[in-house]
Amino acid sequence: MCGFVVFAGEGDAGQRATVVCSMLATLGHRGPDDEGIVDDELAVLGFRRLSILDLTAHGHQPMTSADGRYTIVFNGEIL
């Protein structure tokens, strides 16, 4: 099972990333196959991935749209 975390609040980029990395470290058992972080200055999204079906890098999260406008983390599939 994958796991994701969100940090919403003020702080410098390094501090926010440190907090999210610490949060993700506690979820290592839920997603040992991959990890990703995106900071858009409003919130930091972090994700730990357990690869079951899609073992390729196409499943890396957080996922950002081609134009960079939208970012998402989720647990499930897009068909």
Rosetta silent file (secondary structure, phi, psi, omega in degrees, C-alpha in Angstrom):
SEQUENCE: MCGFVVFAGEGDAGQRATVVCSMLATLGHRGPDDEGIVDDELAVLGFRRLSILDLTAHGHQPMTSADGRYTIVFNGEIL
SCORE:     score description
SCORE:     0.000 S_00000001
   1 L     0.000  134.288  179.147    0.000    0.000    0.000 S_00000001
   2 L   -77.528  171.292  176.292    1.329    3.434   -0.929 S_00000001
   3 E  -147.169  143.289  176.428    1.421    6.427    1.362 S_00000001
   4 E  -135.930  154.683 -178.301    1.327   10.161    0.860 S_00000001
   5 E  -133.786  156.827  177.864    1.823   13.229    3.029 S_00000001
   6 E  -135.446  134.154  172.154    1.063   16.937    2.711 S_00000001
   7 E  -117.753  115.302  177.808    2.710   19.886    4.420 S_00000001
   8 E  -119.579  119.065 -179.910    0.704   23.085    4.063 S_00000001
   9 L   158.535  174.621 -177.409    2.070   26.144    5.777 S_00000001
  10 L   -82.785  162.369  179.647    4.747   28.740    5.782 S_00000001
  11 L   146.722  161.018  178.701    8.465   28.153    6.117 S_00000001
  12 L   -74.897  159.784 -173.975   11.562   28.227    3.991 S_00000001
  13 H   -57.417  -41.400  179.870   11.937   25.600    1.262 S_00000001
  14 H   -64.220  -41.816  179.256   14.663   23.681    3.111 S_00000001
  15 H   -65.169  -43.925 -179.825   12.646   23.492    6.313 S_00000001
  16 H   -63.748  -43.021  179.665    9.512   22.336    4.493 S_00000001
  17 H   -64.493  -38.945  178.718   11.441   19.665    2.576 S_00000001
  18 H   -62.372  -43.168  179.421   13.057   18.411    5.792 S_00000001
  19 H   -62.887  -45.838 -178.739    9.654   18.044    7.459 S_00000001
  20 H   -66.095  -39.987  176.987    8.209   16.161    4.476 S_00000001
  21 H   -61.551  -39.303  177.207   11.252   13.866    4.247 S_00000001
  22 H   -65.509  -40.672  178.535   10.853   13.035    7.945 S_00000001
  23 H   -64.225  -43.090  179.808    7.165   12.316    7.415 S_00000001
  24 H   -65.791  -33.482  179.644    7.939   10.079    4.423 S_00000001
  25 H   -60.255  -32.896  178.932   10.579    8.179    6.390 S_00000001
  26 L   -73.065  -14.208 -179.376    7.853    6.979    8.755 S_00000001
  27 L  -104.471   12.016 -177.421    5.985    5.533    5.736 S_00000001
  28 L   -53.667  -36.419 -179.588    8.917    3.580    4.312 S_00000001
  29 L   -69.859  -19.750 -178.634    7.222    0.261    5.033 S_00000001
  30 L   -88.780  -19.959 -177.889    4.192    1.324    2.973 S_00000001
  31 L  -154.491   77.189 -175.779    6.111    2.238   -0.149 S_00000001
  32 E   -81.617   -5.169 -171.025    9.665    0.956   -0.401 S_00000001
  33 L   -90.907  -24.084 -177.359    9.909    1.135   -4.217 S_00000001
  34 E  -163.749  159.615  179.609    9.917    4.877   -4.946 S_00000001
  35 E  -147.715  142.744  177.552    9.634    8.297   -3.329 S_00000001
  36 E  -148.375  151.740  179.875    8.809   11.739   -4.678 S_00000001
  37 E  -139.029  138.246  172.880    8.356   15.285   -3.406 S_00000001
  38 E  -132.335  131.154  177.505    6.922   18.421   -5.040 S_00000001
  39 E  -120.062  114.448 -179.443    6.963   21.880   -3.400 S_00000001
  40 L  -108.488   18.756  178.913    4.850   24.539   -5.110 S_00000001
  41 L    76.627  -15.601  173.319    5.228   27.185   -2.359 S_00000001
  42 L   -99.241  -34.078 -179.636    1.615   26.656   -1.185 S_00000001
  43 E  -157.643  156.741  174.293    2.053   23.049   -0.111 S_00000001
  44 E  -113.682  126.650  177.566    4.577   20.224   -0.249 S_00000001
  45 E  -107.063  133.328  177.553    3.330   16.850   -1.493 S_00000001
  46 E  -128.193  147.105 -175.737    5.266   13.695   -0.689 S_00000001
  47 E  -143.149  137.016  171.416    4.650   10.145   -1.854 S_00000001
  48 E  -114.618  130.843 -171.874    6.006    6.646   -1.069 S_00000001
  49 E  -113.805  134.923  169.404    5.253    4.043   -3.722 S_00000001
  50 L  -109.248  112.019 -176.647    4.686    0.319   -3.558 S_00000001
  51 L   -82.967  116.544  178.301    4.939   -1.011   -7.125 S_00000001
  52 L  -116.824  -55.369 -178.231    2.466   -3.804   -7.737 S_00000001
  53 L   -94.770  -57.326 -177.941    1.071   -3.440  -11.253 S_00000001
  54 L   -96.153  106.988 -177.567    3.110   -0.760  -12.996 S_00000001
  55 L   -92.167    3.008 -177.185    6.769   -1.335  -12.229 S_00000001
  56 L   -89.289  172.899  177.548    7.969    1.428  -14.575 S_00000001
  57 H   -70.841  -10.340  178.388    8.863    5.041  -13.847 S_00000001
  58 H   -64.745  -16.880  178.412    5.517    6.067  -15.381 S_00000001
  59 H   -92.813    3.994 -179.377    3.977    5.480  -11.958 S_00000001
  60 L   -61.513  136.335  178.472    6.291    7.961  -10.195 S_00000001
  61 L  -130.938  160.623   -3.087    4.428   10.439   -8.000 S_00000001
  62 L   -61.172  147.358  178.665    3.644   13.211   -7.342 S_00000001
  63 E   -99.462  134.733  179.190    2.517   13.534  -10.969 S_00000001
  64 E  -117.835  139.063  179.582    2.553   16.959  -12.616 S_00000001
  65 L   -62.895  160.323 -177.061    0.641   17.858  -15.773 S_00000001
  66 L   -57.059  -34.182 -179.379    2.595   18.559  -18.955 S_00000001
  67 L   -87.856   -1.887  178.011    2.065   22.312  -18.592 S_00000001
  68 L    78.931    4.148 -176.126    3.103   22.242  -14.906 S_00000001
  69 L   -77.847  -35.923 -174.818   -0.192   23.704  -13.723 S_00000001
  70 L  -120.231  142.638  174.459   -1.525   20.701  -11.804 S_00000001
  71 E  -132.760  142.590 -176.971    0.113   18.217   -9.448 S_00000001
  72 E  -141.138  147.909  165.220   -1.539   15.168   -7.894 S_00000001
  73 L  -126.267  143.690 -178.922   -0.803   12.321   -5.506 S_00000001
  74 L  -160.787  163.202  176.827   -3.185    9.404   -5.252 S_00000001
  75 L  -117.170  106.494 -178.287   -3.569    5.789   -4.325 S_00000001
  76 L   150.038 -156.512 -177.371   -5.060    3.808   -7.188 S_00000001
  77 L  -126.537  151.391  168.386   -5.041    3.684  -10.963 S_00000001
  78 L  -110.227  120.043 -177.517   -5.906    6.021  -13.803 S_00000001
  79 L  -106.652    0.000    0.000   -7.451    4.036  -16.645 S_00000001
